[in-house]
């Protein structure tokens, strides 16, 4: 399908977000513990809305034609949890013989790639240690998704998601990040790097992106790269546990194959975290 007027307006809004605001924001630290930087916080808005808009456009163009699998892969680039909930709900209401289990597994497989890219962009000093931690789960996740895909019939996917270019959710996210940055600096002063690791783990259980941005904004001396990478890996394991629960709650027995796919990558990640912890 061709992009319609609503899509063009969304593109214009994203251009304003990306190009019209950033040049006027100062690139210097301020606020409590010097934890804030207006330019870096706005870059988060650009990245969040950019990922969402790219996935939305690709879904509008390719989703209906390529079916559930393409929709899950595209949707997983900006919200694997939302994709999991949507497909698990469909799966629970069906005979369980569609492509939804493969879609659930592949959405999380895309998430592993997405968080690795985000760490590379927003927390560059952690990327090598984080890649070591996440690699086994990434490989197993894609193998599980491919196996379920091979077993799945090809179906049409769900309707494309609504237009994601909404500033309010992105700004709310930035406010959360600003508070998290102050909390991280406070934890650094009060408890040292172990306190920061716990804070990242708890924060990332709610929002992996927030933990990544917070880790990236910390000075190198605040927490070692290996410990920070393990904390981020723990946030992903917690987030995957939530998606496993969503799958079983909504899809029930029809979601067992999807749950096995998610569980396999979770097991690989758990083993990697234990090995990493023993290396500290």
Secondary structure as GFF3:
##gff-version 3
##sequence-region A 1 280
A	DSSP	alpha_helix	5	15	.	.	.	ID=ss1
A	DSSP	pi_helix	16	20	.	.	.	ID=ss2
A	DSSP	three_ten_helix	22	24	.	.	.	ID=ss3
A	DSSP	beta_strand	29	30	.	.	.	ID=ss4
A	DSSP	three_ten_helix	32	34	.	.	.	ID=ss5
A	DSSP	beta_strand	36	37	.	.	.	ID=ss6
A	DSSP	alpha_helix	38	58	.	.	.	ID=ss7
A	DSSP	pi_helix	59	63	.	.	.	ID=ss8
A	DSSP	alpha_helix	64	76	.	.	.	ID=ss9
A	DSSP	alpha_helix	80	92	.	.	.	ID=ss10
A	DSSP	alpha_helix	100	122	.	.	.	ID=ss11
A	DSSP	three_ten_helix	124	126	.	.	.	ID=ss12
A	DSSP	alpha_helix	127	151	.	.	.	ID=ss13
A	DSSP	alpha_helix	167	191	.	.	.	ID=ss14
A	DSSP	alpha_helix	193	206	.	.	.	ID=ss15
A	DSSP	alpha_helix	208	217	.	.	.	ID=ss16
A	DSSP	alpha_helix	225	251	.	.	.	ID=ss17
A	DSSP	three_ten_helix	252	255	.	.	.	ID=ss18
A	DSSP	alpha_helix	256	279	.	.	.	ID=ss19
###
